[in-house]
Amino acid sequence: MQDLKVSTIQADLHWEDKQENLKMFEMLIKNIQESTDLILLPEMFSTGFSMRAAELAEEMDGNTSNNEEEEFIFALKDEMP
């Protein structure tokens, strides 16, 4: 049986600023030095919790439903040690 190597990232989010959060997590993920199988990010890592949910919500054809966060993660996976 192989051991599962898990990395966790906890960070102060840029409140309601998706692009800044994605840039920050890209840097944090790229700075992981050891081999890892799974990276755990905070819930709501791209925007943080907000009382303005209706204003931050995206339409079904918005970036999130077009997998922006998923594409972000998959673009980084091949750079991991």
MMTF fields as JSON, N, C-alpha, C and O atoms, coordinates in Angstrom:
{
  "mmtfVersion": "1.0.0",
  "mmtfProducer": "UNKNOWN",
  "numBonds": 323,
  "numAtoms": 324,
  "numGroups": 81,
  "numChains": 1,
  "numModels": 1,
  "chainsPerModel": [1],
  "groupsPerChain": [81],
  "chainIdList": ["A"],
  "bondAtomList": [4, 2, 8, 6, 12, 10, 16, 14, 20, 18, 24, 22, 28, 26, 32, 30, 36, 34, 40, 38, 44, 42, 48, 46, 52, 50, 56, 54, 60, 58, 64, 62, 68, 66, 72, 70, 76, 74, 80, 78, 84, 82, 88, 86, 92, 90, 96, 94, 100, 98, 104, 102, 108, 106, 112, 110, 116, 114, 120, 118, 124, 122, 128, 126, 132, 130, 136, 134, 140, 138, 144, 142, 148, 146, 152, 150, 156, 154, 160, 158, 164, 162, 168, 166, 172, 170, 176, 174, 180, 178, 184, 182, 188, 186, 192, 190, 196, 194, 200, 198, 204, 202, 208, 206, 212, 210, 216, 214, 220, 218, 224, 222, 228, 226, 232, 230, 236, 234, 240, 238, 244, 242, 248, 246, 252, 250, 256, 254, 260, 258, 264, 262, 268, 266, 272, 270, 276, 274, 280, 278, 284, 282, 288, 286, 292, 290, 296, 294, 300, 298, 304, 302, 308, 306, 312, 310, 316, 314, 320, 318],
  "bondOrderList": [1, 1, 1, 1, 1, 1, 1, 1, 1, 1, 1, 1, 1, 1, 1, 1, 1, 1, 1, 1, 1, 1, 1, 1, 1, 1, 1, 1, 1, 1, 1, 1, 1, 1, 1, 1, 1, 1, 1, 1, 1, 1, 1, 1, 1, 1, 1, 1, 1, 1, 1, 1, 1, 1, 1, 1, 1, 1, 1, 1, 1, 1, 1, 1, 1, 1, 1, 1, 1, 1, 1, 1, 1, 1, 1, 1, 1, 1, 1, 1],
  "groupList": [{"groupName": "MET", "atomNameList": ["N", "CA", "C", "O"], "elementList": ["N", "C", "C", "O"], "formalChargeList": [0, 0, 0, 0], "bondAtomList": [1, 0, 2, 1, 3, 2], "bondOrderList": [1, 1, 2], "singleLetterCode": "M", "chemCompType": "L-PEPTIDE LINKING"}, {"groupName": "GLN", "atomNameList": ["N", "CA", "C", "O"], "elementList": ["N", "C", "C", "O"], "formalChargeList": [0, 0, 0, 0], "bondAtomList": [1, 0, 2, 1, 3, 2], "bondOrderList": [1, 1, 2], "singleLetterCode": "Q", "chemCompType": "L-PEPTIDE LINKING"}, {"groupName": "ASP", "atomNameList": ["N", "CA", "C", "O"], "elementList": ["N", "C", "C", "O"], "formalChargeList": [0, 0, 0, 0], "bondAtomList": [1, 0, 2, 1, 3, 2], "bondOrderList": [1, 1, 2], "singleLetterCode": "D", "chemCompType": "L-PEPTIDE LINKING"}, {"groupName": "LEU", "atomNameList": ["N", "CA", "C", "O"], "elementList": ["N", "C", "C", "O"], "formalChargeList": [0, 0, 0, 0], "bondAtomList": [1, 0, 2, 1, 3, 2], "bondOrderList": [1, 1, 2], "singleLetterCode": "L", "chemCompType": "L-PEPTIDE LINKING"}, {"groupName": "LYS", "atomNameList": ["N", "CA", "C", "O"], "elementList": ["N", "C", "C", "O"], "formalChargeList": [0, 0, 0, 0], "bondAtomList": [1, 0, 2, 1, 3, 2], "bondOrderList": [1, 1, 2], "singleLetterCode": "K", "chemCompType": "L-PEPTIDE LINKING"}, {"groupName": "VAL", "atomNameList": ["N", "CA", "C", "O"], "elementList": ["N", "C", "C", "O"], "formalChargeList": [0, 0, 0, 0], "bondAtomList": [1, 0, 2, 1, 3, 2], "bondOrderList": [1, 1, 2], "singleLetterCode": "V", "chemCompType": "L-PEPTIDE LINKING"}, {"groupName": "SER", "atomNameList": ["N", "CA", "C", "O"], "elementList": ["N", "C", "C", "O"], "formalChargeList": [0, 0, 0, 0], "bondAtomList": [1, 0, 2, 1, 3, 2], "bondOrderList": [1, 1, 2], "singleLetterCode": "S", "chemCompType": "L-PEPTIDE LINKING"}, {"groupName": "THR", "atomNameList": ["N", "CA", "C", "O"], "elementList": ["N", "C", "C", "O"], "formalChargeList": [0, 0, 0, 0], "bondAtomList": [1, 0, 2, 1, 3, 2], "bondOrderList": [1, 1, 2], "singleLetterCode": "T", "chemCompType": "L-PEPTIDE LINKING"}, {"groupName": "ILE", "atomNameList": ["N", "CA", "C", "O"], "elementList": ["N", "C", "C", "O"], "formalChargeList": [0, 0, 0, 0], "bondAtomList": [1, 0, 2, 1, 3, 2], "bondOrderList": [1, 1, 2], "singleLetterCode": "I", "chemCompType": "L-PEPTIDE LINKING"}, {"groupName": "ALA", "atomNameList": ["N", "CA", "C", "O"], "elementList": ["N", "C", "C", "O"], "formalChargeList": [0, 0, 0, 0], "bondAtomList": [1, 0, 2, 1, 3, 2], "bondOrderList": [1, 1, 2], "singleLetterCode": "A", "chemCompType": "L-PEPTIDE LINKING"}, {"groupName": "HIS", "atomNameList": ["N", "CA", "C", "O"], "elementList": ["N", "C", "C", "O"], "formalChargeList": [0, 0, 0, 0], "bondAtomList": [1, 0, 2, 1, 3, 2], "bondOrderList": [1, 1, 2], "singleLetterCode": "H", "chemCompType": "L-PEPTIDE LINKING"}, {"groupName": "TRP", "atomNameList": ["N", "CA", "C", "O"], "elementList": ["N", "C", "C", "O"], "formalChargeList": [0, 0, 0, 0], "bondAtomList": [1, 0, 2, 1, 3, 2], "bondOrderList": [1, 1, 2], "singleLetterCode": "W", "chemCompType": "L-PEPTIDE LINKING"}, {"groupName": "GLU", "atomNameList": ["N", "CA", "C", "O"], "elementList": ["N", "C", "C", "O"], "formalChargeList": [0, 0, 0, 0], "bondAtomList": [1, 0, 2, 1, 3, 2], "bondOrderList": [1, 1, 2], "singleLetterCode": "E", "chemCompType": "L-PEPTIDE LINKING"}, {"groupName": "ASN", "atomNameList": ["N", "CA", "C", "O"], "elementList": ["N", "C", "C", "O"], "formalChargeList": [0, 0, 0, 0], "bondAtomList": [1, 0, 2, 1, 3, 2], "bondOrderList": [1, 1, 2], "singleLetterCode": "N", "chemCompType": "L-PEPTIDE LINKING"}, {"groupName": "PHE", "atomNameList": ["N", "CA", "C", "O"], "elementList": ["N", "C", "C", "O"], "formalChargeList": [0, 0, 0, 0], "bondAtomList": [1, 0, 2, 1, 3, 2], "bondOrderList": [1, 1, 2], "singleLetterCode": "F", "chemCompType": "L-PEPTIDE LINKING"}, {"groupName": "PRO", "atomNameList": ["N", "CA", "C", "O"], "elementList": ["N", "C", "C", "O"], "formalChargeList": [0, 0, 0, 0], "bondAtomList": [1, 0, 2, 1, 3, 2], "bondOrderList": [1, 1, 2], "singleLetterCode": "P", "chemCompType": "L-PEPTIDE LINKING"}, {"groupName": "GLY", "atomNameList": ["N", "CA", "C", "O"], "elementList": ["N", "C", "C", "O"], "formalChargeList": [0, 0, 0, 0], "bondAtomList": [1, 0, 2, 1, 3, 2], "bondOrderList": [1, 1, 2], "singleLetterCode": "G", "chemCompType": "PEPTIDE LINKING"}, {"groupName": "ARG", "atomNameList": ["N", "CA", "C", "O"], "elementList": ["N", "C", "C", "O"], "formalChargeList": [0, 0, 0, 0], "bondAtomList": [1, 0, 2, 1, 3, 2], "bondOrderList": [1, 1, 2], "singleLetterCode": "R", "chemCompType": "L-PEPTIDE LINKING"}],
  "groupTypeList": [0, 1, 2, 3, 4, 5, 6, 7, 8, 1, 9, 2, 3, 10, 11, 12, 2, 4, 1, 12, 13, 3, 4, 0, 14, 12, 0, 3, 8, 4, 13, 8, 1, 12, 6, 7, 2, 3, 8, 3, 3, 15, 12, 0, 14, 6, 7, 16, 14, 6, 0, 17, 9, 9, 12, 3, 9, 12, 12, 0, 2, 16, 13, 7, 6, 13, 13, 12, 12, 12, 12, 14, 8, 14, 9, 3, 4, 2, 12, 0, 15],
  "groupIdList": [1, 2, 3, 4, 5, 6, 7, 8, 9, 10, 11, 12, 13, 14, 15, 16, 17, 18, 19, 20, 21, 22, 23, 24, 25, 26, 27, 28, 29, 30, 31, 32, 33, 34, 35, 36, 37, 38, 39, 40, 41, 42, 43, 44, 45, 46, 47, 48, 49, 50, 51, 52, 53, 54, 55, 56, 57, 58, 59, 60, 61, 62, 63, 64, 65, 66, 67, 68, 69, 70, 71, 72, 73, 74, 75, 76, 77, 78, 79, 80, 81],
  "secStructList": [7, 7, 7, 7, 7, 3, 3, 3, 7, 7, 7, 7, 7, 7, 6, 6, 7, 2, 2, 2, 2, 2, 2, 2, 2, 2, 2, 2, 2, 2, 6, 7, 7, 1, 7, 7, 1, 3, 3, 3, 7, 7, 6, 6, 6, 6, 6, 7, 7, 7, 1, 7, 2, 2, 2, 2, 7, 7, 7, 6, 6, 1, 6, 6, 6, 6, 6, 2, 2, 2, 2, 2, 2, 2, 2, 2, 2, 6, 6, 7, 7],
  "xCoordList": [0.84, 0.0, 0.89, 1.846, 0.573, 1.338, 0.759, -0.455, 1.654, 1.203, 0.652, 1.17, -0.383, -0.968, -0.33, -0.419, 0.304, 0.962, 0.039, -0.321, -0.34, -1.305, -0.628, 0.087, -0.859, -0.395, -1.617, -2.592, -1.564, -2.662, -2.14, -1.0, -2.99, -2.628, -3.71, -4.888, -3.305, -4.195, -3.624, -2.427, -4.44, -3.937, -5.004, -6.201, -4.54, -5.456, -5.917, -5.11, -7.214, -7.76, -7.869, -8.036, -7.769, -8.07, -9.588, -10.152, -10.218, -11.671, -12.368, -12.187, -13.156, -13.984, -13.169, -13.689, -11.903, -11.034, -10.478, -9.389, -11.244, -10.931, -9.559, -8.782, -9.249, -7.98, -6.78, -5.788, -6.856, -5.754, -5.594, -4.473, -6.711, -6.638, -6.026, -5.203, -6.41, -5.828, -4.333, -3.568, -3.903, -2.466, -1.735, -0.652, -2.331, -1.702, -1.587, -0.534, -2.659, -2.612, -1.699, -1.1, -1.578, -0.612, 0.796, 1.552, 1.144, 2.465, 2.642, 3.686, 1.641, 1.74, 1.858, 2.626, 1.107, 1.162, 2.528, 3.121, 3.02, 4.318, 5.459, 6.523, 5.258, 6.298, 6.295, 7.117, 5.406, 5.421, 6.673, 6.849, 7.53, 8.827, 8.811, 9.583, 7.954, 7.944, 6.906, 5.941, 7.121, 6.155, 4.831, 4.814, 3.735, 2.424, 1.422, 1.511, 0.464, -0.582, -1.873, -2.666, -2.078, -3.328, -3.049, -2.335, -3.612, -3.478, -4.867, -5.806, -4.981, -6.246, -6.194, -5.293, -7.169, -7.281, -8.463, -9.36, -8.47, -9.595, -10.901, -10.914, -11.978, -13.294, -13.438, -12.996, -14.042, -14.266, -12.941, -12.852, -11.904, -10.567, -10.481, -9.587, -11.372, -11.233, -11.857, -11.432, -12.856, -13.516, -13.596, -13.764, -13.482, -13.721, -15.224, -16.019, -15.596, -17.007, -17.454, -16.667, -18.691, -19.182, -20.659, -21.41, -21.056, -22.473, -23.107, -24.315, -22.294, -22.793, -22.87, -22.47, -23.372, -23.391, -24.123, -23.665, -25.235, -25.992, -25.175, -25.273, -24.384, -23.576, -22.377, -21.937, -21.849, -20.676, -21.038, -20.183, -22.294, -22.726, -22.527, -22.648, -22.221, -22.017, -23.159, -23.786, -23.421, -24.436, -23.941, -22.754, -24.817, -24.424, -23.337, -22.554, -23.279, -22.244, -21.074, -20.258, -20.99, -19.904, -18.624, -18.596, -17.556, -16.239, -16.223, -15.606, -16.888, -16.832, -17.453, -16.891, -18.603, -19.229, -18.439, -18.638, -17.552, -16.654, -15.354, -14.374, -15.342, -14.24, -12.959, -11.873, -13.045, -11.835, -10.989, -9.777, -11.597, -10.843, -10.287, -9.152, -11.07, -10.603, -9.428, -8.442, -9.516, -8.413, -7.17, -6.049, -7.373, -6.275, -5.533, -4.304, -6.279, -5.679, -4.976, -3.838, -5.633, -5.026, -3.798, -2.887, -3.747, -2.564, -1.355, -0.221, -1.591, -0.493, -0.056, 1.07, -0.901, -0.609, 0.664, 1.383, 0.95, 2.137, 3.424, 4.512, 3.317, 4.489, 4.866, 5.875, 4.045, 4.293, 5.443, 5.629, 6.233, 7.344, 6.85, 7.655],
  "yCoordList": [-1.179, 0.0, 1.25, 1.344, 2.169, 3.417, 4.456, 4.545, 5.244, 6.326, 7.467, 7.764, 8.094, 9.266, 10.501, 10.706, 11.314, 12.533, 13.719, 14.019, 14.391, 15.489, 16.784, 16.827, 17.839, 19.186, 20.048, 19.994, 20.834, 21.763, 23.189, 23.481, 24.062, 25.472, 26.289, 26.197, 27.074, 28.016, 29.403, 29.615, 30.337, 31.663, 32.719, 32.433, 33.931, 35.063, 35.411, 35.752, 35.32, 35.563, 37.056, 37.884, 37.367, 38.723, 38.758, 38.155, 39.465, 39.428, 39.764, 40.855, 38.839, 39.009, 39.371, 40.028, 38.957, 39.272, 37.967, 37.518, 37.384, 36.074, 36.035, 35.116, 36.997, 36.977, 37.063, 36.365, 37.904, 38.001, 36.703, 36.268, 36.083, 34.811, 33.726, 32.944, 33.664, 32.661, 32.882, 31.918, 34.128, 34.414, 34.001, 33.418, 34.305, 33.963, 32.447, 31.947, 31.714, 30.266, 29.623, 28.585, 30.202, 29.688, 29.742, 28.775, 30.871, 31.013, 30.03, 29.387, 29.909, 29.002, 27.544, 26.776, 27.169, 25.798, 25.524, 24.47, 26.467, 26.277, 26.219, 25.682, 26.763, 26.753, 25.489, 25.369, 24.56, 23.294, 22.537, 22.259, 22.211, 21.621, 20.1, 19.52, 19.464, 18.005, 17.438, 18.108, 16.22, 15.527, 15.422, 15.141, 15.646, 15.584, 14.95, 15.116, 14.222, 13.584, 14.385, 14.304, 15.16, 15.879, 17.21, 17.264, 18.282, 19.61, 20.052, 20.09, 20.385, 20.871, 22.389, 22.955, 23.036, 24.49, 24.868, 24.053, 26.098, 26.521, 26.532, 26.76, 26.281, 26.418, 27.84, 28.788, 27.992, 29.315, 30.027, 31.249, 29.257, 29.824, 30.925, 31.768, 30.943, 31.949, 33.295, 34.325, 33.305, 34.58, 34.864, 36.017, 33.859, 34.048, 34.094, 34.226, 33.987, 34.082, 35.52, 36.443, 35.717, 37.07, 37.152, 36.195, 38.285, 38.555, 39.092, 39.323, 39.291, 39.808, 38.68, 38.855, 37.552, 36.374, 36.645, 36.216, 37.339, 37.611, 38.46, 38.274, 39.376, 40.24, 39.496, 39.812, 38.523, 37.773, 36.527, 35.935, 36.136, 34.936, 35.138, 36.247, 34.044, 34.09, 33.382, 32.481, 33.791, 33.13, 31.731, 31.44, 30.883, 29.532, 29.534, 28.588, 30.585, 30.653, 31.531, 31.951, 31.809, 32.62, 31.821, 30.63, 32.471, 31.848, 30.574, 29.586, 30.582, 29.405, 28.199, 27.105, 28.386, 27.25, 26.85, 25.758, 27.714, 27.356, 26.788, 26.665, 26.442, 25.713, 26.517, 25.951, 27.811, 28.607, 28.062, 27.914, 27.757, 27.219, 25.835, 25.523, 25.014, 23.683, 23.785, 23.064, 24.649, 24.845, 25.363, 24.966, 26.244, 26.776, 25.641, 25.583, 24.746, 23.633, 22.67, 22.275, 22.288, 21.334, 21.908, 21.154, 23.207, 23.823, 23.705, 23.616, 23.703, 23.624, 22.195, 21.988, 21.227, 19.849, 19.288, 18.528, 19.642, 19.09, 19.738, 19.245, 20.834, 21.51, 21.028, 21.451, 20.142, 19.674, 18.681, 17.911, 18.707, 17.744, 16.316, 15.391],
  "zCoordList": [0.0, 0.0, 0.0, 0.77, -0.842, -0.944, 0.016, 0.196, 0.633, 1.505, 0.667, -0.409, 1.157, 0.517, 1.139, 2.349, 0.326, 0.818, 0.577, -0.562, 1.664, 1.61, 2.032, 3.033, 1.259, 1.616, 1.87, 1.121, 2.918, 3.189, 3.076, 3.437, 2.572, 2.455, 3.141, 2.795, 4.098, 4.769, 4.514, 4.706, 4.093, 3.752, 4.021, 4.043, 4.221, 4.319, 2.909, 2.045, 2.692, 1.358, 1.057, 1.952, -0.225, -0.704, -0.862, -1.776, 0.033, 0.154, -1.154, -1.695, -1.658, -2.847, -4.087, -4.989, -4.15, -5.281, -5.866, -5.506, -6.76, -7.315, -7.986, -7.73, -8.827, -9.558, -8.622, -8.828, -7.606, -6.642, -5.866, -5.602, -5.501, -4.786, -5.66, -5.183, -6.921, -7.807, -7.972, -7.981, -8.102, -8.201, -6.925, -6.985, -5.767, -4.495, -4.334, -3.939, -4.635, -4.478, -5.513, -5.234, -6.683, -7.652, -7.068, -7.167, -6.462, -5.855, -4.7, -4.592, -3.846, -2.702, -3.148, -2.568, -4.164, -4.661, -5.292, -5.062, -6.082, -6.728, -5.718, -6.026, -4.514, -3.488, -2.631, -1.723, -2.892, -2.164, -2.613, -3.799, -1.66, -1.975, -2.075, -2.839, -1.327, -1.285, -2.244, -2.611, -2.631, -3.473, -2.722, -1.524, -3.42, -2.785, -3.731, -4.948, -3.165, -3.955, -3.952, -4.89, -2.893, -2.723, -2.041, -1.04, -2.585, -1.978, -1.535, -2.33, -0.254, 0.286, 0.385, 1.004, -0.232, -0.186, 0.697, 0.915, 1.206, 2.039, 1.242, 0.033, 1.947, 1.339, 0.814, 1.462, -0.331, -0.937, -1.221, -1.097, -1.606, -1.761, -2.807, -2.728, -3.772, -4.82, -4.466, -4.99, -3.589, -3.254, -1.762, -1.365, -0.947, 0.48, 0.738, -0.193, 1.986, 2.337, 2.183, 2.393, 1.825, 1.607, 1.958, 1.771, 2.459, 2.679, 1.398, 1.353, 0.354, -0.925, -1.955, -3.106, -1.545, -2.416, -3.729, -4.788, -3.675, -4.899, -5.875, -7.088, -5.36, -6.224, -6.808, -7.914, -6.092, -6.549, -7.349, -8.009, -7.289, -8.007, -9.503, -10.022, -10.177, -11.622, -12.326, -11.768, -13.539, -14.352, -14.709, -14.559, -15.169, -15.548, -16.611, -16.695, -17.423, -18.44, -17.985, -18.806, -16.683, -16.132, -15.993, -16.303, -15.529, -15.453, -14.622, -15.021, -13.475, -12.616, -13.302, -13.261, -13.931, -14.608, -15.85, -16.382, -16.313, -17.406, -16.867, -17.602, -15.586, -14.961, -14.8, -14.919, -14.533, -14.345, -13.209, -13.368, -12.057, -10.94, -11.269, -10.909, -11.942, -12.32, -13.293, -13.139, -14.269, -15.216, -14.487, -14.804, -13.518, -12.713, -12.013, -12.046, -11.384, -10.644, -11.598, -11.344, -12.686, -13.611, -14.302, -14.644, -14.515, -15.121, -14.195, -14.664, -12.889, -11.925, -11.613, -11.16, -11.84, -11.402, -12.026, -11.376, -13.252, -13.905, -13.417, -13.714, -12.673, -12.142, -10.742, -10.178, -10.196, -8.828, -8.809, -9.751, -7.701, -7.584, -7.474, -7.37]
}
